[in-house]
Amino acid sequence: MGYDLLITEKPSAAQKIAEALSDSKPKKVTVNGVSYYELKHKGKKIVISCAAGHLYTVTEAKKKKGWTYPVFDIKWEESNKVSKDASFTKKFLSLIKKLGKNAKEFTVATDYDIEGEVIGYTILKNALKQKDAKRMKYSTLTKDELIDSYEKASKHLIWGQVHAGITRHELDWFYGINLSRALTLAVKNADGGFKLLSIGRVQGPALKMVVDKEKEIKKFIPVPFWQITLNGEKDKKSIEALHVKDKFQKHDEAKKVFESTRHQRHADVIDVSKNEFIQAPPTPFDLTTLQIEAHKTLGIVPKRTLEIAQILYLEGLISYPRTSSQKLPPSIGYNKIINALAKNGYEKETSIILKKANLKPNEGPKIDEAHPAIYPTGQKKALDGQDVRLYDLIVRRFLATFGDPATRETNTVKLDVKGEVFVAKGTITTVPGWHTLYGKHTMLKDEELPACSNGDKVDVKKIELLAKETLPPRRYSEASIIKELEKRNLGTKATRAQIVENLYIRGYILEKSVEATELGIRTADILHKYSPQILDEELTRDFEDEMENIRQGKTTKEKVLNKAEQFLTKLLHDFKEKEKVIGAELLKANRETQEELTNIGLCPVCKKGDIHIRRGKYGPFAACDKYPDCKTTFNLPKTAHVKPAKKMCEACGYPMIIVKRKRGGPQELCINKECKSKVPEGEDEKAEFEEITNGKVEKECPKCLNPLVVRSSVYGKFLGCSNFPKCKYIEKLKDIPHQEDFKK
């Protein structure tokens, strides 16, 4: 008996859809560790199988021995045959092929966006040998929406999205492979051995953007200025004021004013004014504004925000996160969601909204034809750590869009000190409005001035003359660079965070602040000098527009790829003619910056060489560069990114490193595994350590209340939560308490 084979993008989505559509409990079948579901929906047999992301990828059609360029002869191949990292996808693809043999209908239920369309189409075409299929469209994994999506599925794939997505993958392959090969071979042919260098269609312009900012900062010349501040008191409340001129450009002028006022002990209030302004509720989250706000209020980097949002979506807690929309259509059911949230810990906030006669969110201008803005579904599930924090931000943002405007008031007081005017300003919230709904994420500080009237006296405690300098432009943060890429139409909402991550991986920018490294600067300079079109954002933006035209049916994949092939052929021909000089300059830049990036510090043993990060057969390690005269080596973490901390350990004097894992913030660690900072200090601490190790005493994790246990790493022992990996709380050994701290 035939059935409808329904293909999802991920295993969790397959389970959600099966549970939603099944007339009774769906049957789960597992083959080689991959599960699929058999069920009936209104008597109709359905089999639901899943992909694991992209099961097919672009690769060279006829691989030749050695690297050459340009290459435009491509094909779509099984991902497991192209990359070892994708070997796990083979079992998913094998199961889909097997299930497809007995299917009489096919439905694509991957994420409703361009990438989802590509995943579904490539599986249909290559694994199932189908030309078309029905297409489900949904924005949440809730039962009602999934049933409606299946029953109202389109009879065809969304061909505009298919063609645009296929074009993007092939276009990015054209750029990425050819340009990266050109750079790598240029270095190799300059007698530099093999050093993989990469650049891409969007990565090049993104690098130039960061480098331009860094150059602007470096050439900045600070200009001195002076400010005069007044610290006073009225009715036992402090008041801070600044001279009305604000910045004095001439020191003599500032000093003259300062000398005439510095000894005065009273100031006269000569003017009091109030300015009231309205703050409209915030607009709903699209992906970019969510990433920016999560970085600002929670300190979560954009790439991690997308990862968490995807988890929340697959758990059915929020709508699809990869959206550009700032619109919340009534069809999502405002009342239903808000009433559900009332039962999930937001009773106080929802009660405020439900009193309204008409529910209407304050929407933003951005539109996404595929999905609405990000919103909570109202479903409930236990969360912890960053997941619960991001979920709370999304819920409160959704609720705040329905809130009343807030009112803020700025009070300005002018003070006269011997003919010189000083100005004090304070802003407070007079009507909280939507602030109450947004809670701690509002992040507005009230600065209240003491009540003043004309003629009042203010006691002057101190008047200071401050010497300052103008500040250079600020570097991009990991959030603001995402916003800037969107503003310039570089990349997509789903790829921008990964573009920034790739710049980190290649050593072109530093972590924490988006600071261009010397390697990044020099690479951009060399490309700008010899092949500036690689960095041209106008060209990249033009191709983004072309892909949107493909989606709308205004042009074709063939025309766009032909245009790209002609452009790259000419660019790479010109590059080849300058390959030797480009390679020599890239090699020099890479060697010099690599030495700097790997130098941890002075060798603590021989005192003559430097300790450098190296890579060996068994992973990274640190060694003295005076080998073989000095054979000092240190173990390094095998599953983390390691870089120099550029400082010495205060406890033992050994160099320190910064360790950055996929999840969690960077850690500063000493490379000396015997460092006293890594073992308990004192007899009491050692005794406690032994008791914890032997299980005689327990300490609760402050985050999830599970027991803390002793764990080990190459850097020594530490306390970690027994609920790892769900809870990643750790403590340094020097934080281990005394016996009495363990008593209940």
N, C-alpha and C positions, 0 to 999 in steps of 0.2 A: 504493500500500500504506500503510495507516494505521500509526501508531506511538504509543508512550506519550511524551507531551511532559512532560518533567520540568523544573520551574521552581526555580531556586536564587536565593538572595538577592544573591550577588556573583559576579563572574567567576571568582575563584580557587576558590570552592566548586564551581562548575560543572566546572572542570578536574579537581579532586580526585575528584569523584563519577564523572566519565566514565572516568578512569583506573582507578578501583576496580571499576566494574561491567563494563567492556568485556571480552568474551571474548578479544579481541586488541587491537591498538592502535586507540584511537578516532580517527575522522576529524574533523579540526578544519576548520570552514568559517567564513570571515570575511565579513561583509556590512557595508559602511559603517563599518568599524572595530570592529564588535562580533562576537565569535566565538560559535559554538554547536558542539555535538558530536553526531556520529552514531555509533552503536555498536550492537552486539548483546550482550545478556546472556542466556546460555543459549538462544541462538537467537532471542530476542525483540528486535525493533527498538525502540530508544530514541533520542529526540532530547533533548538537554539544552541548555536556554537559560537565560539569567540576567537578573535584574533588576539594578539599581544602587541598592539601597536602596528607598525608597518611590517607586513610579511614579505613585501617586495620592495626592491630599491633599484636605483639607476646604477649601472656599471658599464664599463667598456665592453663593446660587443665582441671584439676580437683582441684579446690581450696579447701584447707583444713582449718579447724578452727585453727588459730594461724600460726605462721611462722615456717617452717622447712627447712632444707637443707641437702643434695643437691636436686635440683629439675631439671628434664630434660624432664618431660612430658609436652609438650607445644602445643599450637594451635594458629592459626591466627584468631583473633576476630575483630569485628567492633570496631574501636577506641572509639566511643561514649559509648560503653558498658564497656570499660576498665578504661577510665579516664574522670572525670568531665570536665577537661579542653578541652576535645575534643568533648563535647556534641554538639557543633555547626555543626559538620560534619554529624550528623544524617540526616539533611534535604538534604544535597548534595547526600548522598548515596541513600536515598529514591527516589529521582528524577531519578537517574541513573537506579535504578532497574525498575522503572515504564517505562522509555523510552526504556529499553532493551527488553521489552516484544514484541514490534512490529518491532524490528530491524531485518534485514536479513543479514547485514554485520556489522563488527566491526573494527574500526581503533583506535589504540593507538597513541595519539599525545602528550604524556607527554614529559617532558624534556628528551633529549637523553643522559642519563647517567644511572648509576646503580640504583640510587634512583628512577628516573623516570620509569625505567623498572619495579621495584618492585611495585610502585603505580599502574601502568597499569595492571600488571599481577594479583595482588591480587584482583583488581576490576573485571577483566575478569573472574577469577576463582570462586570467592565467590559471587559476586553480580549478574553477568550475566551468570554464569554457562557455560562459553566458555573455550575451551582448547587452542585456539590460535586466533590471529587476525593480520590484517595488521599493519605495523609499520612505522610511519612517522619519518624522521630524518631531523632536521633543527638546525641551529646555530643562526639564527636571526628571529625575527618576522616581516620580511618585506614581502610585497605582492608577489613579484616574487619568493622568496625562498620558501614561504609556498605553493604556487601553484605547484612548481616543486616537493616539498617534498610529497605532496598528490598524484600527478600523478605518481610519481616514488616510491611510498611507497613499502617497503619490504612486501612480502606475509606472513611473519611470525614475531613473536617477536624475539628479539635478545637473544636467550636462554642462551648464555654464561653469559650475564649481569643479566638475571633473576636468574640463579642459584647462581652466585656470590653474588648478592644482598640479596637474601633470606638467604643464608648462613651467611652473615655478621650480619643481624638482629638477627638471632637465636643464633649465636655465642656470640654476645654482650649481649643478654639476659641471656644466660647461665652464663657468667662472672658477669654481673652487679647484677643480682638478687641474685645469690648464695654468692658472696663475700660480698655484702652489707648486706645481711641477717646475714652472719657469724659475721661480725663486730658489727652490731647492737645488735644481741642476746648475743654476748660476753659481751657487756657493761651491757645489761639488767640483765643477769644472775650473774653479779658481784654486784648486788643490786644497780644498778645505775638508775633504772627506764628506760623509753624509750627515747633514743637519736638516731635519724637516722644518721647513718654514711654510706658513700658510697665510693665505689672504683670500678673501671672498668678495662676492658682489656687494654685500652690505658691510662686511667687516672692514674693508678698505676705507670707505667714507667715514665709518664710525671711529676708526683709529685716527684719521685726520682731524676729526672733530675734537677728540681728546687732546691730541698733540697741539692743535691750534690754541686751545685753552691754556695748555701748559706753557707754551711760548709767550702768550699774553701775560701770564703770571710772572715768568722769569724776566721779562723785559720791563716789568712794572717798576717804576721809581717812586718810592714813597715820598710824600710831601708833608713836611711838618706843619702842625697847627697846634693851637692852644685853646683850652676851654677853662672857664671859671665856674666852679660849682659852689652851691650854698647848701649847707646842712643845717636845718633849723628845727624848731619845735613849737607847736601850739596846742594848748590844752593837753599836754603830755603825749601828743602824737607827732611823730617825725614828719618832716616835709623836706623833700629834695628838690632843688631848683637849679636851673642852668641859666647863665647870662644870656640875655635876649639875642645877642649877636651869634651865639652858638660857637662857631669856629673863628678864632682870630688867626689871620694869616701872618701877622707880624708880632713877634715876641714883645717888642717894646710897647706896642699898644696894649697888649694883654697885661703886661706887667704894670703899666700905669693904672689900669682899672683895678687890678688886684691890690696894689699898694693903697689905693684910695678907699678900699672897702674892707680890707682884711681884718681891721681892728674893731669894726662895728659890731655891736651886740644886739641890735634890734633892726628889724625891717618893717616897713609899712605896707599893708595890703592896699594896692591902688586900683585893682580891677579884678573882678571875679566873673567868669562866664561859663556857661554850660552848653555843650553841643550833644544833642541826642541823635543817635543813628540806629537804623533798623538792620538786623542781620536776617536775611531770608534763610529758610531751612536749606540744608545741603542737598545736592542732587544725588540720585542713585549711583552706585558704583558701576563703572565699566572696569575692565581689567587693569588698565593703566592707572586710574585714580585709586583703585584698591591697592595696587602695589606701592604707590606713592604714600598713601595714608598709613598703610601697615608699616612702612619704613619709618615714617614720622612718629607715629604714636606707640608702636610696639617694637621697633628696632628689628623687624624681620626683613631680610633682603628680598628684592623682587623675585628672584628665581625660586626661593623657598616659599614665598607667598603663593606663587602659581602652583607649586607642588601640593601645598596644604589645601588650597582651594579645590584642586582636582580631587583630592581625597574626600573632602566634604561633599563635593558633587556626587561622587560615586557611592557615597553612603546615603545619598538621597536627602541631605540636609540643606543644600543650597542649589540654585539653578546653575546652568552651564557658565563657567567663569570666563571662557575665552570669548568675550563679547566686547564690542565697541559701543554698545548702546547705553544711553542714560535715560531710557524710557521704561516705565512700568505700566503696561497696558492693563485695563480693568479685568481683562480675561483671566489674569492669574488668580483672581479672587482675593481682593484685599482683606475683606472681613474674615474669610476662612483662615487665612494665614495668621492674621493678628490674633484671632481667638485661639488658635493653636499655640502661638507663642505665649499667650497668657498662662497656659498650663505648663510651660517649660521654663519658668523662673523669671518671666518678664511681666508679671501681673500688674505691678505698679505702673510701668510705662504704657502697657497696652490699655489700661483703664482710662488713661488720659486721652488716647486717640479715639477709643470707642464711644466717647461722649460726643464726638463730632457728628453733626447732622449729615455731612458730606465728606467722604474720604477721597482726597485728591493729592497725590504726591507732587512735590516740587521737582519737576523733571528738568534735565539738562538738554542741550541741543544735539548731542551726538546720537546717531541712529545706526542700528545694525539690523539688516533685513532678516538675518537668520535667528537672532536671539534677543530677548529683552535684557535690561540691566540685571546685575547680580542681585538676587534676593533670597531670603531664607524660605524654605518650604513649610516650616512649622513642625516637621517631623523631629523626633527626639532620639538621641543616642548619647551614651556616655563618652566624653572626650577629656583629654588632659593636655598639659603642656601648651605648646604654640597653637595646636589645633583648636583648643577651646578659646584661646585669646582671639584668634582670627575670626572664629565663628561669632563671638560676641561683638566684634567690630562690625561684621556684616549685618547682624541682626539689628544692632543699634543704629546703623546708618539707614537701614530700611525704615525703621520706626521714625527716625528723625525727619525723613523726607515728608512725613505726614504731619509734623509738628507745626506749631504756630511760630511766626517770626519772633526772634529775640530782640530785646532793646538794650543797647549799651549807651552809656553816657560818659563823655569826657569832660572833666572839670579843669579849667585853666585858671590859675591864680598868678597875678603879677605882683611882684614885691619890689619896693623901692629901697635901695641901700645907698644913701648919700648920692642920690641922683642917678645911680646905675640900676637898670631894671633886670630883675631875675624872673624866670618863668618856671612854674611848677605845673605838671600835668598828671592827672590820674584818671584812669578809666575803670568803670565798674559796670556790672550787669544789673540793670534795674528790673527787667522782665526776662526771666530765663528762657521761656518759650521752648524751642527745640533742644536747648542745651540739656534740659532735664532728661530727655530721651537719649541723647548721645553720650551722656555720662562723662566718664573720665577721658574719653577720646576727644572731647571738645577742646581741651588744652588751651584755655584762655585764662589769663591771670588777672585778678582784680587788684588794682592799685588805688586805694581810697585816700584822698586828701582830707585833712582835718577841716571841719566847717569854718569858712572864712567869709568875712564881709568887708566892704570898703572901710578903711580906717583902722582895722584891727592891727595889733602888733604881733610879730613873730619873733621869738627868741632865736638869735643866730648863734649856733654852736661852733661852726667852722666854715671858713671860706678858703677854697683851695685853687691853686693854679696848676692845671694838669697839662703836661707836654705829651702830645700824641702824634701819630703819623697816619696818613691815609692808608687803607688796606688794599691789597691786590684783589683782583677778581676771585671769587670763590670757585674752587674746583667743583666739578659735577659730583654729586653723591650717586650711589647706586640706584636711587629712585629718580633723581632729577635727570640723569642721562637717559633713562627710559622715556621720560616725558619729552626730552629734546629730540630723541629719535622719532617719536610719534609726530612731533611738531614738524619735523623735516620730511615726514613720510618715508622713513628708512626702515625696512623690515616690516614685520607684522606684529600684531598684539601678542601673538603666541611665541614669536621668535626673538623679540628684542632682548629679553633677559638672558637668553642663551648666547646672543651675539656678544654681550658684555662679558659673560663667563668665558667665552673663547679668547677674548683679549687678555683676560687674567691668565688663562692656561698657557698662552703663548709667551707670556712674560712681557707683554706690551704695556700693561698697566698694573698698578699696585692695588692691594686690597685696602679696605677701610675707606680711604678717599680714592676717587677715580683719578689717580695721578699717573701720567704717562712716564714710563721708565725711559732710561737712556736708550735701551734697545728699541722701544716703541718710537721714540722721537727720531732716532737715526734711520730706522726702517722707513718711516713716513717721509723723511727728508730725501732719502735715496730714491724712493719711488716717485716722489714729486719732481725730482730733478730729471730722471730718465724716462719715466712712464706715468705722467700725472693722471692719465685717464683712469688708472686703477683706483684712484682716490676720489674720482669725480662723483659727487653726490647727485648732481643734476642728471647724469646718465642713469644712476641707480633709481632715482625717483621716476624717470621716464619709463623705465621697465616696470615699475610698480603700477604706473598708470595703464600701461599696456595690458598687464594681467587683469586689471579691473575691466578693461575694455573686452578682454576675452570672456570674462564672466558674464558680461552684459550682451555678448554676441556681436560686438562692434568690430572685432578683428578676429584673427585665427591664430592658433598655436603655431602653425607653420610659418606665418609671416613674422611673428615675434622671434622665433628661434632662428630663422634665416637671417634676420637683422642682427641678432646677437653673434651668430657665427661669422658673418662678414666683419663685424666690428672686432671680434677677438682675433680673427686671422690676421688682420692688419696690425693690431696692437702687439701680438706675439711675434710677428715678423720683425717689427721695429725693436722689440725687446731682445730678440735673438742676436741682432746686429750689435747690441751694446752689452751682451751677456757677460763678457769677461770683466769689464769695468764695474758693472753692477755687482757681479759675484764677489769681486775683490773688496768692494766697499762694504757689502753685506757681511762678508766673512770677518773683516776687521771689526765691524760694529758688534757682531755677535760674540766674537772671542773676548773683546774688552768688557762688554756688558755681562757676559756669562761669568767671567772671573769675579766681577763685582757682586753678582747675584748669588754666587755660591760660596763666597768667602764668609765663614762664620766668625773667625777671629784668630788671634795669636795662639799657636800651639802651646798648651800648658805644660808640655813635657820637655821639648827641645828648646823652646823659647826663640827659635829662629824662623821656623816656617809658619804658615797659616793653615788653619783647618778649613777644608773645602768640602762641600756636599758633592758626592760622587754617586754614580749608578753602577752597580755590578750585576753579576749573574743572578744574585738572589735579592736584588732590590737596592734601595738607596742606603748609603752609609756615609760617614764623615771620616776624612783622613788628612794627615799632614801632607803638604805639598813638597816636603823635603824627602819623601820616600825615594830610595830605600834607606837613606841615612837615618830617617826617623820613621818608625813603623807604627806610629800611634793611630788607632782607629776607634770609632764610636758607632754603636748601633743607632739606627734611625727608624721611625715608624714606617711600616711597609704599606699601609693603606691610608696615607694622608699626604697632603702637600706640605713640604717643609721649606722654610726659607730662613736666612739669618735674622736675628733680632737686633743685631748691631749693638750689643751690650754684653757685659760680663755678669756672671752670677754673683750676687752680693755674699752668698753663703760660702762658696768655694773658689771663686775667681775663674771658673771655667766659662767658655763662651756659651751663649744661650741661643735658642732657635725659636721660631714661631711655627706651630703645628696647626694646620687647618684641615679639618675633616669635612666630608660631604655635608654633614649636619652639625650644627652647633657653631659657636664662635671660635676665633683663634685662641690658642693657648701658648703662653711663653714658658719654655721648659729649659732646664740646664741639661747639657749633653752628658754630664758626669753622672752615671748611674749610682755612684757611691755618695753623691752630694748629700749633706746632712739635711737639706731641705726636703728630702724624699723619704726620710725615716723618722720615726718618733724620737723626740729629744728628751733626755732625762729618763731616770728609772721608772717614774710613775707612768709616763707615756708609753714606755716599752711594755710595762706590765699590762696596761690597758689594751695595747695592741695585741698582745698574746691572748688576752681574754676574749677579745672580739673574734680573733682568728679561730679560737677553739670553741666559739659559740656559747661561752659562759654568760656573756651579756649581749644585749641587743640595743641598737639605736634605730629609731624610726626615721624614715625618709620624710623630710619636711614637706615634700610635694605630694606624695601619694600614700604616706603612712605605712608602706611596706618596710621590712627590715633592711638596714644597710649591711653590706657584706664586704669583706676584704677582697680586692681584685689586684692583679698584677699587670704591669706593662714593662716595656724596656726601660722606662724611667723610674721604676720602683713600684711600691704598693700604694694603694689608695682605697678609699671607701666608695662604693658604688651601690646604687639601688638594686635590690634583688629582683625588681620588676622590669629590669632592662630587657628588651629595647624600648618597651612602652614608656618607661620613665628613665631618663638619662642623667639623673642627678648624681653628682660626685662631690666628694670632699677631699681636700688635701689631708695628709696624715697629721700635719701640725694642727689641724682643726679637731683632732680626736679629743673628746672631753675626758674628764676624770671620772672615777667610779661613781661618784654621787650624781653625776649628770644622767646616768642610766636608770636611776631609781624612778619607778612610776609614781 
